[in-house]
Amino acid sequence: MIEIIQVNISGEDKPGLTAELTAILARYNAFILDIGQSNIHKSLTLGILFRTTTEQSGFIMKDLLFEATRLGVQIRFTPIDREQYDAWVARQGRNRYIVTLLGREVTATEIAEVSELIARHGLNIDAIKRLTGRMPLEGPTGKYCIELSIRGQLTNDERLAFQQELMSRSGSGLDISFQKDDIYRRSRRLICFDMDSTLIGTECIDELAERAGVGDQVKAITASAMRGEIDFKESFTRRVALLKGLDVSVMEDIARNMPFNEGLERMMRILKMVGYKTAILSGGFTYFGNFLKQKFGFDYVYANELEVEDGKLTGRYIGEVVDGRRKAELLKFLCQMEGIHQEQSVAVGDGANDLPMLGLAGLGIAYHAKPKVKANADQNLSTIGLDGILYFLGLKDSQIDPF
């Protein structure tokens, strides 16, 4: 007769512990149905679910108990009936999701609130892991991120409601990401960025306008566009016209002094290391995009080209304006170029004209964004720098920092 037994071992981790215990199961030809292990500060938790026969089960448990005593760990046996096991197997088909909590620190209260919300929606936490390095007891915390793997059935409406409740718990100190854990999440290949106020901490057109002595006029047009009185293309055309006569050498000076947003260098180094293609899709200008491409190694730059004659800006631009619609088109185009599914793409931006590409990408992230963008984006990153994106992608400090 078949018996199913669950073994739970806990105690101080020791080299060879798992090998010794599984060797006993091997000696009796037991079949391991499931196994999982975690280690927190040298404290081991190991679970093994195995199938054996009634004739062998007593000998197996006796030998496991003796070995656990020798190793100085606690062991507990739980018989599992066939119906209970079949119910576990049936739950395998349920959807899996990833919830990521990220901030300068993540408090027990925040973890408790999110855990309660998960349970209230009938979902179960299968695993929790820390993606950032261990926290110092004193001094600045830097960043802290944990990832929760959860499982359960949600209709589309239930999923949207759950995500909205999760996002409502994001605040000044906490970012929360919610993603379906599927093959696309595990194989992201392309990440597209807005440039101004996303990769760099300024708006290049404002910098140019200040040098041209038309800063207030340009800001007024920008404000009108933000109020919805004029569209992006009209506002862009009017602002560029005000730059007429500005010496092109000013662009080089602005580029050499533009502020890079926190985490840009680390993020780009890691993205290149793990094989991502990176693109700048900007309503700004190609001159500054190409400067970033040369400095940080972006693969693609699509932005607006300013017309130059005799070393001065003419007040006109060349080609099609890169607005929100165009950014979405370019993201689709790059997915085709790279031969990947659209769900394998990531988009990052802060402004309203980034929303089309944020909604189109498999993972759209609003980065330190305007309120309207935060309200409409599925994922928000507002607590730390650009390298926080690495954690939304599931990367761990212990895997990437040695490089």
C-alpha positions in Angstrom: 0.0 0.0 0.0 1.3 3.5 -0.9 1.9 6.1 1.8 2.6 9.8 1.3 4.6 11.5 4.1 5.7 15.1 4.5 8.9 15.7 6.4 9.8 19.2 7.8 13.3 19.8 9.1 14.4 22.9 10.9 17.6 24.0 12.8 21.1 25.2 12.2 22.3 24.7 8.7 25.2 22.3 8.3 27.2 21.3 5.1 25.9 18.0 3.8 22.6 18.0 5.8 20.4 17.7 2.8 22.6 15.0 1.3 22.5 12.9 4.4 18.7 13.0 4.7 18.0 12.4 1.0 20.4 9.5 1.0 18.2 7.7 3.5 15.2 8.1 1.1 17.3 6.9 -1.8 18.3 3.8 0.2 14.7 2.8 0.6 13.8 3.8 -3.0 11.3 6.4 -1.8 10.1 8.8 -4.5 10.4 12.5 -3.8 7.2 14.2 -4.9 8.2 17.8 -3.8 11.2 19.4 -2.1 11.9 22.9 -0.9 14.6 24.6 1.2 15.4 28.0 2.5 18.2 29.4 4.7 17.9 32.6 6.8 21.1 33.6 8.6 22.3 29.9 8.9 18.8 28.8 10.1 17.6 26.0 7.8 14.0 25.1 6.9 13.7 22.0 4.6 10.5 20.3 3.5 10.3 17.0 1.6 7.2 15.2 0.4 7.8 11.6 -0.5 6.0 8.5 -1.6 6.8 5.0 -0.2 5.1 1.8 0.8 3.6 0.9 4.2 6.2 -1.8 4.6 9.1 0.7 4.2 7.6 3.9 5.8 8.4 2.9 9.4 12.1 2.1 8.6 12.5 5.4 6.7 11.0 7.5 9.5 13.2 5.7 12.1 16.4 6.3 10.2 15.5 9.9 9.4 14.8 10.6 13.1 18.2 9.1 14.2 20.0 11.1 11.5 18.2 14.3 12.5 19.2 13.7 16.2 22.8 13.2 15.2 22.8 16.4 13.1 21.1 18.4 15.9 18.0 19.4 13.9 14.3 19.1 14.6 12.2 16.8 12.4 8.4 16.4 12.0 6.5 13.8 10.1 3.0 14.4 8.7 1.0 11.7 6.8 -0.8 13.1 3.7 -3.9 11.3 2.4 -4.5 10.7 -1.3 -7.4 13.2 -1.5 -5.3 16.0 0.1 -2.4 15.3 -2.3 -4.7 15.3 -5.4 -6.1 18.6 -4.3 -2.6 20.1 -4.2 -1.9 18.7 -7.6 -5.1 20.3 -8.9 -4.0 23.7 -7.6 -0.9 23.6 -9.8 -2.9 25.1 -12.7 -3.7 28.3 -10.8 -2.1 31.5 -11.9 1.1 32.7 -10.3 1.9 36.3 -9.6 4.8 38.3 -8.3 4.4 41.1 -5.8 7.5 43.2 -5.2 7.9 45.6 -2.3 10.6 48.2 -2.7 11.8 51.2 -0.8 14.6 52.8 1.2 13.2 50.5 3.9 10.2 48.2 4.0 8.5 48.1 7.4 6.7 45.2 9.2 3.5 47.2 9.0 3.7 47.4 5.2 4.5 43.7 4.9 1.6 42.8 7.2 -0.9 45.0 5.2 0.1 43.6 1.9 0.1 40.0 3.3 -3.4 40.6 4.7 -4.6 41.9 1.3 -3.2 38.9 -0.5 -5.1 36.5 1.9 -8.3 38.5 1.7 -8.3 38.0 -2.1 -8.0 34.2 -1.6 -4.4 34.1 -2.8 -1.6 32.1 -1.1 2.0 33.2 -0.6 4.2 30.3 -1.9 7.6 31.9 -1.3 9.3 35.1 -0.1 12.8 36.2 -0.9 15.0 39.3 -0.3 16.4 40.7 -3.5 18.6 43.4 -1.9 21.6 42.8 0.3 21.4 42.5 4.0 20.5 45.6 5.9 22.9 47.4 8.3 21.8 47.8 11.9 22.8 51.5 11.9 23.3 54.1 9.2 21.6 54.7 5.9 19.6 51.8 4.6 20.0 52.6 0.9 17.4 50.3 -0.6 15.4 47.2 0.5 13.3 44.9 -1.7 11.5 41.7 -1.1 9.6 39.6 -3.6 6.5 37.5 -2.8 5.5 34.6 -5.1 1.7 34.2 -4.8 -0.8 31.8 -6.4 -4.5 31.7 -6.9 -7.4 32.1 -9.3 -8.4 35.7 -10.3 -10.8 36.8 -13.0 -9.7 39.8 -15.0 -11.9 42.1 -12.9 -10.6 40.6 -9.6 -7.0 41.0 -10.8 -7.6 44.7 -11.6 -9.3 45.2 -8.2 -6.4 43.5 -6.4 -3.8 45.5 -8.3 -5.6 48.8 -7.6 -5.7 48.0 -3.9 -2.0 47.1 -3.9 -1.1 50.3 -5.7 -3.2 52.3 -3.1 -0.7 51.1 -0.5 2.2 52.6 -2.4 3.2 55.8 -0.7 6.1 58.2 -0.2 8.2 55.3 1.2 7.0 52.2 -0.6 6.7 51.1 -4.2 4.7 47.9 -5.1 4.9 46.0 -8.3 2.4 43.4 -9.3 3.1 41.1 -12.3 1.8 37.8 -13.7 4.6 35.2 -13.3 4.7 33.7 -16.7 7.2 32.9 -19.4 7.3 36.5 -20.7 8.3 37.9 -17.3 11.2 35.5 -17.1 12.4 36.4 -20.6 12.3 40.2 -20.9 14.7 41.3 -23.6 14.1 44.9 -24.5 13.8 48.0 -22.3 12.8 51.4 -23.7 13.3 54.7 -21.8 12.0 58.2 -22.0 15.0 60.6 -21.6 14.2 64.0 -20.1 13.3 63.7 -16.4 13.6 59.9 -16.6 17.2 59.2 -17.5 18.4 62.7 -16.8 17.1 65.2 -14.1 16.2 68.0 -16.5 14.2 68.9 -19.6 16.7 69.7 -22.4 14.3 72.1 -24.2 14.1 74.2 -21.0 17.9 74.3 -20.8 18.1 75.4 -24.4 15.4 78.0 -23.9 17.2 79.5 -20.9 20.3 79.9 -23.0 18.3 81.5 -25.8 16.6 83.9 -23.3 13.1 82.5 -23.9 12.8 80.4 -20.8 9.5 81.9 -19.6 7.9 81.7 -23.0 8.8 78.1 -23.4 7.5 77.2 -19.9 4.2 79.0 -20.7 3.7 76.8 -23.8 4.6 73.7 -21.8 2.0 74.6 -19.1 -0.6 75.2 -21.8 0.1 71.7 -23.2 -0.1 70.2 -19.7 -3.6 71.7 -19.3 -4.6 70.0 -22.5 -5.1 73.3 -24.4 -2.7 72.3 -27.2 -1.4 68.9 -28.2 2.3 67.8 -27.9 3.1 68.4 -31.6 1.8 71.9 -31.6 3.5 72.8 -28.4 6.8 71.2 -29.5 6.7 73.1 -32.8 6.1 76.5 -31.1 8.8 75.9 -28.5 11.4 74.8 -31.1 10.7 77.9 -33.1 11.7 80.1 -30.1 15.2 78.5 -30.2 16.0 80.1 -33.6 19.5 81.6 -33.8 20.9 79.7 -30.8 24.5 78.6 -31.4 24.8 74.8 -31.6 27.9 74.9 -29.3 25.4 75.5 -26.4 24.1 71.9 -26.9 27.5 70.4 -26.2 27.9 72.5 -23.0 24.4 71.4 -21.8 25.2 67.7 -22.6 28.4 67.7 -20.7 26.7 69.2 -17.6 23.3 67.5 -17.6 22.5 65.6 -14.4 22.1 61.8 -14.6 19.4 60.4 -12.4 20.3 58.1 -9.5 21.1 54.5 -10.4 21.5 55.1 -14.2 25.1 53.9 -14.4 24.5 50.8 -12.3 21.3 49.9 -14.1 22.9 50.2 -17.6 25.9 48.1 -16.5 23.7 45.3 -15.2 21.2 45.4 -18.1 24.1 45.0 -20.6 25.6 42.3 -18.5 22.4 40.2 -18.6 21.8 40.7 -22.3 19.0 43.4 -22.5 18.7 45.6 -25.6 18.2 49.2 -24.5 16.5 52.1 -26.3 15.9 55.8 -25.8 12.5 56.9 -27.1 12.3 60.6 -26.4 10.3 63.7 -27.2 13.6 65.5 -26.6 16.5 65.8 -29.0 18.8 63.3 -30.7 21.9 65.3 -29.8 21.4 64.5 -26.1 20.2 61.0 -26.7 23.3 60.2 -28.7 25.5 61.7 -25.9 23.9 59.2 -23.5 24.2 56.4 -26.0 27.9 57.0 -26.3 28.4 57.3 -22.5 26.3 54.4 -21.3 26.0 52.1 -24.3 22.3 52.4 -25.3 21.6 50.3 -28.4 19.0 52.6 -30.0 18.1 56.3 -29.9 14.9 57.7 -31.4 14.3 61.4 -30.7 13.7 64.7 -32.5 16.4 66.2 -34.8 16.9 69.9 -34.7 17.7 71.6 -37.9 21.1 73.5 -38.0 22.4 76.0 -40.6 25.7 77.8 -40.3 26.3 76.5 -36.8 22.9 77.9 -35.5 19.5 76.4 -34.8 16.9 77.4 -37.4 13.9 77.0 -35.2 12.7 74.0 -37.1 13.1 70.2 -36.7 13.7 67.4 -39.2 11.4 64.5 -39.7 8.4 63.2 -37.7 7.8 64.4 -34.1 8.4 61.7 -31.5 5.2 62.1 -29.5 3.3 59.5 -27.4 1.8 57.7 -30.4 5.2 57.6 -32.1 6.9 56.1 -29.0 4.4 53.3 -29.0 5.0 52.6 -32.7 8.7 52.6 -32.1 8.4 50.1 -29.3 6.5 47.8 -31.6 9.1 48.3 -34.3 12.0 47.4 -32.0 10.2 44.3 -30.8 10.0 43.2 -34.5 13.6 44.2 -35.0 14.8 42.1 -32.1 12.4 39.2 -32.9 10.7 39.2 -29.5 7.1 39.2 -28.3 5.7 42.5 -27.2 5.2 41.1 -23.7 9.0 40.7 -23.4 9.5 44.5 -23.6 9.7 47.0 -20.7 9.0 50.7 -21.0 9.9 53.4 -18.5 8.8 57.1 -18.5 7.5 60.0 -16.4 5.2 62.0 -18.6 1.7 61.8 -20.2 3.3 61.2 -23.6 4.9 58.0 -22.2 1.5 56.4 -21.3 1.0 54.8 -24.8 4.3 52.9 -24.6 3.8 52.1 -20.9 0.5 50.5 -21.7 1.8 48.6 -24.7 4.9 47.1 -23.1 4.8 43.8 -21.2 6.0 45.8 -18.1 5.3 49.6 -18.0 7.0 51.5 -15.2 6.1 55.1 -14.3 9.4 56.5 -12.9 9.1 59.4 -10.4 6.1 60.4 -12.6 3.5 63.1 -12.7 0.2 62.3 -10.8 -1.7 61.6 -14.0 0.9 59.1 -15.2 1.0 57.4 -11.8 -2.7 57.0 -11.8 -2.7 55.3 -15.2 0.4 53.2 -15.0 0.4 49.6 -13.8 3.7 49.9 -12.0 5.3 52.9 -10.2 8.8 53.5 -9.1 9.2 56.6 -6.9 11.2 55.7 -3.8 14.7 55.0 -5.2 16.7 55.5 -8.4 16.7 53.8 -11.8 18.4 50.7 -10.5 15.2 49.9 -8.7 14.0 48.7 -12.1 16.4 45.7 -11.7 14.4 44.4 -8.8 11.1 44.7 -10.7 12.9 42.4 -13.3 13.6 39.9 -10.5 17.4 40.4 -10.3 19.1 40.0 -6.9 22.0 42.0 -5.5 23.8 38.7 -4.6 23.8 37.7 -8.3 24.7 41.0 -9.8 26.9 43.0 -7.4 30.0 40.9 -7.7 30.3 41.9 -11.4 
